[in-house]
Amino acid sequence: MIPDAPGTLDLDKLFAARLHAARVRPYLATALFALHTVESRRVPTMAVDRHWRCYVSPVFVDRTPVEELAGVWVHEVSHLLRDHHGRSDRVARERGLTGPGERLRMNIAADCEINDDVFGDGLVRPEGAVEPRSLGLDDGELMEDYLRRFRLGRHTQSLVWLDCGSGADGLEREWELGPDGAHGLSAQERDAVRFRVAQGIAARPGDAPKGWQRWAQEAFHPPQPWRELLGAAVRSATSGAGAGEDYTYARPSRRSAGVPRAVLPSLRRRPPRVAVIIDTSGSVSDAELGGALLEVAAISRAVGGRRDLISVLPCDAAAQIVHPLCRAEGIPLVGGGGTDLRAGFARALRAQPRPDVIVVLTDGQTPWPSTRPPCRTVVGLFPRQWAAQSWDENDPDYVPDAPPEWARVVVIGDPTSTNR
């Protein structure tokens, strides 16, 4: 990168661009004005850190029209609102991605998630903005999906300059002020900003693109301690002897050193396969079914975004069609009759390959398998006031059996619930 020439940051122009961004995207105004600007000659354009500071190149501001600067403001704050730094850290851990090259890929993938629908309607696309179609990819995907669909190569050679900061890919830069620097937002302040933005989008959903509407919906209905519970169950499932093991020559075994002229494969673990059984009986409300789909999205993130490893099985008294997970909101939840999730268990366990984890989302009004399945089981219960409701019109005193002891249980939507 060619160093910036000496100059002074034109704050009037920069803040005029931010005001324009807030006018054309009013639901993002709270986030835009929460950013603290820092002049920097070490960023190519503008960049953000995970503490909500925005680093700005004076030369870039001088040469860029106000309308394009407004687009960059919206782009950078979008990284922070969508938690690209936290998501990149999780992907790096789960997929074993290391080094600046992989972080650049994450930055590019995050840009694709933002830029596919952010511009237009008064917001000018900045010069050089990365869009999915420039990499031969489809619009409407998430960062984790795009990350699987491209590698660094000739299509990305022109993007080596790209650097949106740790707010985009989670990797701290030496020019950032860090967690102890001035003017950063605390975790509580960052959450408050996100909630206010989600409120603005929900108030006038017609003004926001579908990607932002989906984000706001998840912000209002975040998965509860269920997320941590599932993560623990998944880790437990993959740590068991023989679970998900396979051999690969991609990384030779260390024992090869003791066997001259021979290359031995190393043992690796594949991510767990998860079968999600959703109770679609008549006693489960539409709102609870909608919440179940949000939890399916959280399950996808818990296994590193590997939607190909997740299957969804609607079930009332009979198991319905098994759906591979593409988009949670596109899964038809067919049912409405009585409840017997034993059929769902049987159908899930007949799948080849068999799941490592079964997740059940239900109100609990069901018979349970008499024997423990040969895999981990996690039960998410929709909350019920058992004593206040009649679950069987022929027996007012009927109360469903509690989930079996071999299942780990949490009440969905109850932040104080404890699991067993």
Buried (B, 14 or more C-beta within 10 A) or exposed (E): EEEBEEEEBBEEBBBBBBBBBBEBBBBBBBBBBBBBBBBBBBBBBBBBBBBBBBBBBBBBBBEBEBBBBBBBBBBBBBBBBBBBBEBBBBBBEBBEBEEEEBBBBBBBBBBBBBBBBBBEEEBBBBEEBBBBEBBEBEEBBBBBBBBBBBEBEEBBEEBEEBBBBBBBBBBBBEBBBBEEEEEBBEEEEBEBBBBBBBBBBBEEEEBBBEBBBBBBBBBEBBBBBBBEBBBBBBEBBBEEEEBBEEEEEEEBBEEBEEEEEEEBBBEEEBBBBBBBBBBBBEBBEEEBBEBBBBBBBBBBBBBBBBBEBBBBBBBBBBBBEBBEBEBBEEBEBEBEEEBBBBBBBEBBBEEEEBBBBBBBBBBBBBEBBEEEBEBBBBBBBBEBEEEEEEBEEEEEEEBBEBBBEEBBBBBBBBEEBEBE
